[in-house]
Amino acid sequence: RTMTAYTKESHPREWAIFSSIDTNDDGKVDRDELLTECKSFGRESARDDLANTLDKDGDGLVDFSEFCQGFAAIAAMEAAANFHPGWGGEGCFGLGVAGNVAGHMAQAGMTQDSGKTPANIFAFYCPDPPDSHSDAAGQGKILDKIHTFPVTTNIVEYPRDAGASKVQVEPEMAVFVDVQYAEPDSDGKRLVTGLVPRQVAAFNDCSIRALEGSDKLSEKKNWGAESKGISSRVIEVDSFAPGTLVDRLVMVSYVMRDGVVEKYSEDAPARNYTMFHEPLLAWIVDRINNQRNEDKWDDVGELVRAAGYPPHAWIALGAGTYTAWGEKNYLKERDEAVVIVYDDAKFPNGPDAAQVEALFHDKTAADGIVCVHQTFV
C-alpha cells in the first residue's frame, strides 16, 4: 500500500496552521500548544477530545502526519467558532479606507493638515443582519458577497473566481472602534455620530486588482472565508490624537517566495497617511452617513443599517507604498506574507532580518511588534 507523504509542499494549508500552533518549532504539537490554539477560538474545553483525535500513536505529541490525518477536527473547531475571536464578536463590521496612502520614511509626512482626503470607504464584511430580507437599498448583490466572514490569521485562499487575477497583499494598520449612533429618526434610521478607537492590529487587506465583470471595489475585497488577515495580538490605544502612541506606529510587509524573503512594502509611518488622527475618524463617520451607491462605491450607511447597527467595527486605514519588487510581483500560490505594525520608538530602524525571518516561522513577536503571517493556498 502506498503511504501518503505529508509535507509543507503537499499540504500547505495544514502546514500553515500546524506551524502556527507549534510555537517552539520542534515539529510536534504538545497538549499545551493545543490548549493555546483551542483558547484562541474560545474552545478551551475541546482540547482533550482534539488531542485524542489527533494523537494517533498515543505518545502525547502530534506530528505533522497525524495533524494532517486528523485535520477535519481542527477545521470543525474553527468553523464552530464562526469568526476569529479577536475580531470583536459577531456584530462587528469590517470597513476599509480607499486612497489613504502612507508614504514611506523618505517621504515628507502628509498629515490631516495637507487638506487632502482619501477617495472613499468600502465594506469588506457585513455581519448577518437581524432582518434577513434586507437588500440594503438595492445592494443585495454586495450584501450577499460580504456576508461571508473573510478574516483569518494564517492562510489566504488564493482566489479562483473566473476572471480574477493580479492578487496583492495590502499591508495596513487597522483600528478597532466602538461605533456610536444617534437615536432613530422617524423611519428608524440611525446616523453614526462617533468612532472611539480601542485597539490597533496589523491587517492584510488582500485584494484582487483585476476582476472581470466587477463594478464595485468591495467585490475585489472579499472572495470567501479566507481572503483577509489580522494579527492575533493587538496594541491597545485610548486616543487617536497627535503626539500619542499612534504616531509611533509603522507598517511594513515581506513576502517569502521559494524560501527567499523579499521586502514587499516600504516602512510606512501611520503619521504619514494622507489623512490621520481624529480628522480621519470624523471623515469616516461622514462617509458612512453620506456616501452613496454610485460608481465603484457602496452606500455603506445602508449596509450598516442592514446589519442592525453593529456596535463595533474594524477599519483598515490604508496601505503603505510597495517596493520595486512588490510593485512588479503579484502573489502566487505557496507564497507567504508577513504584515507588521511596529513601534518605531522601540524599533527605530524597524525589525531586522533575523526578526523578520523568525516571524515567518511563527515565533512570538517582540514587544512593540504585532504581525500576521499567512500562506497563500
C-alpha positions in Angstrom: 0.0 0.0 0.0 1.3 3.5 -0.9 1.9 5.6 2.1 0.9 9.3 1.9 3.8 11.7 2.4 2.8 14.8 4.4 5.0 17.8 3.7 4.7 21.6 3.6 4.7 21.3 -0.2 1.9 18.7 -0.4 -0.3 20.1 2.3 0.4 23.9 2.5 -2.9 24.8 4.3 -2.3 22.2 7.0 1.3 23.2 7.3 0.4 26.9 7.8 -1.9 26.1 10.7 0.4 23.4 12.2 3.4 25.7 12.2 1.4 28.5 13.9 0.5 26.1 16.7 4.0 24.6 17.0 5.3 27.6 18.8 8.6 26.0 19.9 9.3 24.9 16.3 10.2 21.3 17.3 8.0 19.7 14.6 5.5 18.4 17.2 2.4 19.9 18.8 2.0 19.1 22.5 -1.1 19.5 24.7 -0.1 22.9 26.0 0.3 24.2 22.4 -3.0 22.6 21.5 -4.7 24.3 24.5 -3.4 27.7 23.4 -4.9 27.1 20.0 -8.3 26.0 21.5 -8.3 29.0 23.7 -7.7 31.3 20.7 -11.0 30.0 19.3 -12.9 30.1 22.6 -13.0 26.3 22.6 -10.7 25.5 25.6 -12.9 22.5 26.6 -12.3 20.9 23.2 -8.5 20.4 23.9 -8.7 16.8 25.3 -11.1 15.5 22.6 -9.0 17.2 19.9 -5.7 15.7 21.3 -7.2 12.2 21.5 -8.4 12.6 17.9 -5.1 13.8 16.5 -2.6 11.8 18.6 -2.8 8.5 16.7 0.1 6.7 18.4 -0.8 8.0 22.0 2.7 9.4 22.7 1.2 12.7 23.9 2.6 14.6 20.8 1.1 15.3 17.4 3.4 15.2 14.4 2.6 16.7 11.1 1.4 13.4 9.6 -1.1 12.9 12.5 -2.2 16.5 12.2 -3.0 16.2 8.5 -4.9 12.9 9.0 -7.0 14.5 11.8 -7.2 17.9 10.2 -11.0 17.7 9.8 -11.3 18.0 13.6 -9.2 21.3 13.5 -11.3 22.6 10.7 -14.5 21.7 12.5 -13.4 23.6 15.7 -12.5 26.7 13.7 -15.8 26.5 11.8 -17.7 26.2 15.1 -16.1 29.4 16.3 -17.6 31.1 13.2 -15.4 34.1 13.4 -12.0 35.0 14.7 -12.3 35.6 18.5 -10.1 38.7 18.2 -12.5 40.1 15.7 -14.8 41.5 18.4 -17.8 39.3 18.2 -20.4 38.5 15.5 -21.8 42.1 15.5 -18.6 43.7 14.3 -18.4 45.3 10.9 -15.4 45.4 8.5 -14.6 48.6 6.7 -11.7 49.9 4.7 -10.4 53.3 3.6 -9.5 53.7 -0.1 -6.8 56.1 -1.3 -5.3 56.8 2.1 -1.7 56.1 1.3 1.0 56.2 4.0 4.2 57.5 2.4 7.5 55.7 3.3 10.2 57.0 5.6 12.0 59.0 2.9 8.8 61.0 2.0 7.6 64.1 3.8 4.7 63.2 6.1 1.3 64.4 4.8 -1.0 64.7 7.8 -4.5 65.9 8.1 -3.2 69.4 7.6 -2.5 68.6 3.9 -6.1 69.5 3.1 -6.4 66.2 1.1 -8.8 63.4 1.9 -8.8 59.7 0.9 -11.0 58.6 -2.0 -13.9 56.9 -0.1 -14.7 53.9 2.1 -15.8 50.3 1.3 -17.2 47.4 3.3 -15.4 44.0 3.3 -17.6 42.3 5.9 -21.2 42.8 6.9 -22.5 40.7 9.8 -25.6 38.7 9.2 -28.5 41.2 9.5 -31.3 40.7 12.0 -33.6 41.3 9.1 -32.6 38.6 6.6 -34.9 40.1 4.0 -33.0 43.4 3.8 -31.3 44.1 0.5 -29.6 47.3 1.8 -31.5 49.6 -0.5 -30.8 47.7 -3.7 -27.3 46.5 -2.7 -28.3 42.8 -2.3 -25.6 41.6 -4.6 -22.9 43.2 -2.5 -24.6 42.1 0.7 -24.5 38.5 -0.4 -20.8 38.7 -1.2 -19.6 40.4 2.0 -21.8 38.3 4.4 -19.0 35.7 4.4 -16.6 36.3 7.2 -13.2 36.7 5.4 -10.6 37.1 8.2 -8.0 34.5 9.3 -4.6 34.6 10.9 -2.6 32.0 9.0 -3.9 31.4 5.5 -5.3 33.1 2.4 -7.4 31.1 0.0 -6.0 32.1 -3.4 -8.9 33.5 -5.4 -10.2 31.0 -8.0 -13.1 33.1 -9.3 -13.3 33.2 -13.1 -11.6 36.4 -14.3 -9.8 37.1 -11.1 -6.1 38.0 -11.4 -3.3 40.2 -10.0 -3.6 39.5 -6.3 -1.7 41.7 -3.9 -1.2 42.0 -0.2 -2.2 45.4 1.1 -0.3 45.9 4.3 -2.4 48.1 6.6 -2.9 49.3 10.1 -6.5 48.5 11.3 -8.2 50.1 14.2 -11.0 48.5 16.3 -13.6 51.1 17.2 -16.8 51.4 19.2 -19.5 52.8 17.0 -21.8 55.5 18.4 -25.2 56.1 16.9 -27.9 58.8 17.2 -31.4 58.0 18.2 -33.5 56.6 15.4 -35.4 59.0 13.1 -39.0 58.6 12.1 -38.0 55.9 9.6 -36.0 54.0 12.2 -32.7 55.1 10.6 -29.8 55.9 12.8 -26.8 58.1 11.9 -23.3 57.3 13.1 -22.1 60.1 15.5 -18.7 58.9 16.5 -16.0 56.2 16.4 -14.0 55.5 19.6 -10.6 53.8 18.9 -9.7 50.9 21.2 -7.1 48.7 19.5 -4.7 48.6 16.6 -3.7 45.5 14.6 -1.7 44.5 11.6 -4.0 43.9 8.7 -3.7 42.2 5.3 -6.3 43.9 3.1 -5.6 41.3 0.4 -7.1 42.5 -2.9 -7.8 41.3 -6.4 -6.6 44.0 -8.8 -8.3 42.7 -11.9 -11.8 41.0 -11.7 -13.8 40.7 -14.8 -17.4 41.8 -14.6 -16.8 43.7 -11.3 -18.0 47.2 -11.0 -17.7 47.7 -7.2 -14.4 47.9 -5.2 -15.9 45.7 -2.4 -16.3 42.8 -4.9 -12.4 42.7 -5.1 -12.0 42.7 -1.3 -13.9 39.6 -0.1 -13.9 36.4 -2.2 -14.6 34.0 0.6 -13.9 32.8 4.1 -10.1 33.2 3.9 -9.4 36.3 2.0 -8.2 38.8 4.7 -5.7 38.6 7.6 -5.4 40.2 11.0 -2.8 39.8 13.8 -3.7 37.7 16.8 -2.1 40.3 19.1 -3.2 43.9 19.2 -1.9 47.2 20.5 -4.2 48.9 23.0 -4.9 52.6 22.3 -7.0 55.1 24.1 -6.5 58.1 21.7 -6.0 59.0 18.1 -4.7 62.5 18.9 -1.4 63.8 17.5 1.6 63.0 19.8 0.1 59.8 21.2 1.2 56.2 20.6 -0.4 56.0 17.1 2.2 58.5 15.8 4.9 55.9 16.5 3.3 53.1 14.6 4.8 52.0 11.3 3.6 49.4 8.7 5.9 47.1 6.6 5.5 43.8 4.8 7.5 41.0 3.4 6.9 38.0 1.1 8.7 34.7 1.1 8.8 33.0 -2.3 10.6 29.8 -2.8 12.4 30.2 0.5 13.7 33.7 -0.2 12.4 36.7 1.8 11.6 39.8 -0.2 10.6 43.2 1.2 7.2 43.8 -0.2 6.3 47.3 1.0 8.3 50.2 2.4 8.3 51.1 6.1 5.3 53.5 6.2 4.5 55.5 9.3 0.8 55.9 10.0 1.5 59.6 10.8 2.3 59.9 7.0 -1.2 58.9 6.0 -2.9 61.3 3.6 -5.4 61.8 6.5 -5.0 60.6 10.1 -5.8 61.3 13.7 -9.3 62.4 14.8 -10.0 64.2 11.4 -9.7 60.8 9.7 -12.2 59.2 12.1 -14.6 62.2 11.6 -14.3 61.8 7.8 -15.1 58.1 8.1 -18.2 59.0 10.1 -19.3 61.4 7.4 -18.7 58.8 4.6 -20.8 56.2 6.5 -23.6 58.6 6.7 -23.4 60.3 3.3 -21.6 58.1 0.8 -24.0 56.9 -1.9 -24.3 53.9 -4.1 -22.7 55.2 -7.2 -19.7 54.4 -9.5 -17.5 51.8 -7.7 -18.7 52.8 -4.2 -21.4 51.4 -1.9 -23.9 53.2 0.3 -22.2 52.0 3.5 -24.8 53.5 5.7 -27.4 51.2 4.2 -25.1 48.2 4.7 -24.7 49.2 8.4 -28.4 49.6 8.7 -28.9 46.1 7.1 -26.5 44.7 9.7 -28.6 46.0 12.6 -26.3 48.9 13.5 -23.2 46.9 14.8 -21.7 48.2 18.0 -18.1 47.7 16.8 -16.0 47.8 13.6 -12.5 47.0 12.4 -11.4 49.7 10.0 -8.4 49.2 7.7 -7.0 52.7 7.4 -4.9 52.4 4.2 -1.7 50.8 2.9 1.9 51.8 2.6 3.8 52.0 -0.7 5.2 49.0 -2.5 8.9 48.3 -3.0 10.1 47.9 -6.6 9.8 44.1 -6.0 6.3 44.4 -4.6 5.2 46.6 -7.4 6.0 44.1 -10.1 5.3 40.8 -8.3 1.7 39.7 -7.8 1.1 36.9 -5.3 1.2 33.2 -6.3 0.0 30.1 -4.5 2.5 28.9 -1.9 3.8 32.4 -1.3 3.9 33.5 2.4 3.3 37.1 3.5 4.0 38.8 6.8 2.4 42.2 7.5 3.9 44.0 10.5 3.0 47.1 12.6 5.8 48.2 14.9 6.5 50.9 17.4 9.4 53.0 16.0 10.3 54.2 19.5 11.3 50.6 20.2 12.5 49.7 16.7 13.9 52.9 15.1 15.1 51.0 12.1 12.3 48.5 12.1 12.6 44.8 12.7 15.9 43.4 11.5 16.3 40.5 9.0 16.6 37.9 11.8 13.4 39.1 13.5 11.5 39.1 10.1 12.7 35.6 9.4 11.5 34.5 12.9 8.1 35.9 12.1 7.9 33.7 9.0 8.5 30.8 11.5 5.6 32.0 13.7 7.9 32.9 16.6 6.3 35.2 19.2 6.9 38.8 18.1 8.9 41.1 20.4 7.0 43.6 22.5 6.3 46.6 20.2 5.5 44.4 17.2 2.2 42.9 16.0 2.1 40.9 12.8 0.0 38.5 10.7 1.8 35.6 8.8 -0.2 33.9 6.1 0.4 31.3 3.4 -1.5 31.5 0.1 -3.1 28.2 -0.6 
